[in-house]
Amino acid sequence: MSESEAALSDLLERLGSKQRSEQRRACDEATQRLQKDPEFQWVLRDLLRDGSRLARFATAFVLFPFERPGMRLLPALLDALDLEEGDIRWQATHMLATLGRMQGEVLPVLLHECRHAESAVRRRMSLYAVRELAPERTETAEALMGALSDGDAEVRRAALTCFAKLIEPDRSVLDRVLEIARDPADLRMARIATVVLPDLVGHHPEALGEVEALVSDLTRSDDASLARAAQTAAHRIEPGSAHGA
C-alpha cells in the first residue's frame, strides 16, 4: 500500500471513530480534500453506502454542503437518530429537517419513523425532526397526538413538548394538553403540559378563561415543581403578555 493509499484508508477509518473529537477532525480533513479534489466524492459515496453507522453519518455530514442534498443521504441520517452520541442525533435531526425542505419525500418517511421505528430513541428524534420540518402541517399534529400513546415515556414527553412549536394547532390539541395537565397520575407530563399551555391558548383565545382557571388551581398543587410550572405559565398568559394580548 502506497503512502497516499494508507493516508486515505486512515481518513476513512477515522470518519467512523467513536471518539467524537477524532471524528470531527476527520470530517474537517475530508471536507478540505473534497474541496481540492471533487472526485473524492465517489470514495465518500462508497463509504456512505457500506460504512458503519458512525462513518455513514460523518460522510453524509461532509457531503451535505458539497452539492444540493439528495435522497441518498436519507438512510445514513435516519440511522444516526439513535446513535449513542447526543450531539450526532441532534445534528442528524436538523439535517433531516433541512433535507426535507428540499426533498418532499422526506416528510412521509419521518412520519412513518415516528410511529413505527423499532427504537424508542429513533421515534423520539423523528418527532423533533418533523416538528422542525413541518410545524404547520396537520400530519405533524396527528403524529404528535399519536405519540402521546407511545409505550415509551420519553417519546410521550417529547411529543408533548413539541406541541409548543405548532403553527396552527387544532383545538383538539389544546383540549388534550388540558386533559394531561389535569391528570395527577403522571406529574411529569402534567408539568410539561402546564408549560405548553400558554403557547397553545394563544391560538385559541376562546379557551383563555378555562386555561387561566386550571393554571390558577395548579399553582396550589402539592407538587412543588408543578406549582412552579403553573406560576410561570400564569405569568406568560397575563394580559399584555405575548400569548395573553
N, C-alpha and C positions, 0 to 999 in steps of 0.2 A: 504494500500500500504506500502510495506517494505521500509526501508531506501535506499536500493540498487535500488529498482524499481523507487523510487522517484528521485534518482540521475540520473538514465538513462533517465527518462522522461524529466527531466530538460535539460540534454545534448542535446537530440534530438530536443527539442523546441528551444534551443539557436542556433542550426545549421541553423535554419531558421530566425534568428534575423535580423531585419532591421538595427540594429546598427553594422556597419562593424567590429569594434574592438571586439565586443562581439562574432560575428560570427567567427572571426579569432581564438579567444581563444577556442571556441567550436571545431573548426577544429583541433587545436593542441591537445586538450583533446581526441577527437575521434581517432586521429592518434595513440596516446600513448596507448589508450585502445585496439585498433585493433592490435598493435604490441604485446601486452601482451596476448590478447585473440582473436585468429583468428576467432573464432566462432561469434564474434561481427559483422562480415561482413554480416551475414544473417539479422541482425537487420537493418543495413545500407541499404541493398538491398531493404528491405520493404519500407524504407523512400525514396529511390531513385525512387521507383515506385509511391508512394502515397503522398509524401510530397508536400509542397508549392514549387514554382519555386526556391526561395532562398535556401530552405532546400535541394532540389534535386541537385542544383549546389554544395553546400557545401559537400554533400555526394559524388558526383562524384569526387570532389577535393580530398577528403580523400581516396577514393578507387583507384584513378588513379595510384598511385605508388605502391599499395599493390600487384598487380599482373599485368600481361600483359593486358593493357586496351582493353576492348571489346566493342562490339556494344551496349551493354545495357546502356553504358554511353552516347550514342549519343543524345537521346531525351532531357536529362537534360542539356547538353551543348548547344544544339540548342536553347532551351527555355531561356537560360541565355544571349543570344546575344542581347536581347532588355530589359534587366533589367535596373533599374534606375542607379545603381552604375557603373560608367565608368570602374573602375579597374576590376570589375567582368566580364564585357563584354570583356575586353582585355584578361583576364586570360582564359575565355572560348574560345576565338579566337585561342590563342596559343595552348590550349589543343586539340582543334579540328584539328589543323594542325598536331600535334604530333600523334593523333589518326589516322588521315588519312594516315600517313606514314606507319602505321601498318595494317590498315584495308582498303583495296581498295574500299569498298563500300561507304566510306565517301565522296569522291570527287563528285560523281554524285549527292549525296544528297545536298551538299553545292552549287553546280552549280544550282540546282533547286531552292534553297533558294534565291540565288542571283536574280533570275528572278521573282519568284512567291510568296515570303513571303509577307504576308499582311502588316507587319510592315516595314516602311522605314528604321528604325534603324537596324532591323534584316537583311534586304537586304544589307545594308552598311557594317555591320560587317561580313557578309558572304563573301563579296568581299575581305575584308582583310584576312579572313581565307584561301580563295582559293589562294590569292597571296602568302601567306606564305607556303601553302602546295604544290602548283604545278606551280611555275612561268615559268617553261619550257614547259608547255602544251599549245597546240593551243586552247583547250577548255577554258583555263583561259583567254587568249587574247580575245576570242569571247565573253565571259561573260562580260569582261570589256568594250568592244566595245558596246555591247548591253545596258549596264548600263548608257552609255552616253546619252541615250534617256529616262532614268527613269524620272518619274514625280516629283521626289523629288530632289531638288538642292543639298543637302548634299550627296546623293547617286552618283549623277553625278560627284561631285568634288572628292569623294573618288575613283571612278573608274579612273579618270584622274591621280590622284597621284599614283595609283597602277601600271600604265604603266612603271614607272621608274624601277620597280623591275623585269620586264620580262627578261627571259634569252635570248631568240632568237625572239624578236618581228618582225613580218612581216612588210614589207614596208608600207602596208596599215595602220598600227598603226601610224607610223611616219607621213604619209600624213594626217591622221585625226587630229593628235595633231597640225600639222602646220595650218590646217584649223581653229581650235579653237583659236590658238594664234593670228591669223589674224582678228578674229571677235571682233569688238568693242562693240557688243551688250551685251556681258557678260564679263565685265572686270575682274571679279574674276576668271572665268575659263581661260581667256586669260593669267592672271598672272601665274596660276598653269601650264598651257601648256608650257609657256616660261621656267619655272623652269625645266620641264621634258625633254625638247628638247635635252639638252646635253647628257642625258642618252640614248636616242633613236638613235641619229645620230652616236654614236659610233658603232652601229650595221649596219649602212648604210652610209659608208663614201662617197658614190657617191652623197649623198644629202647634203654634208657639205657646199657647196657654197650657196645652197638655204637657209639652216638654218642660216648661218652666215649673209646673206643679210637681212633676216627677223629680226633677233635679233638686227642687227645694226639699222634698221628702228625703232624698238620698244624702243631702248634706248632714242629716241627723242619723245616718247609718251607724250601727255599732262597729262596723268595719272602718277603721281609721283611713285606710287607703281609698276606699270607695267614697267616704265623706270628703276627702281632699279632692278627688277627681270631680265630684259633684260641685264643690265650691269653685273650682277652676271653670267648669262648664257654665255655672251660673254667671260668672263674670263675663264669659265670652258671649252670652246671649242677652246681656243687659242692653236696654235701649241705647242706641248710638254706637254699639259695637259693630264689627264687620258683618255679623250674621243677624244681629238684632235690629239693624236700622230699617 
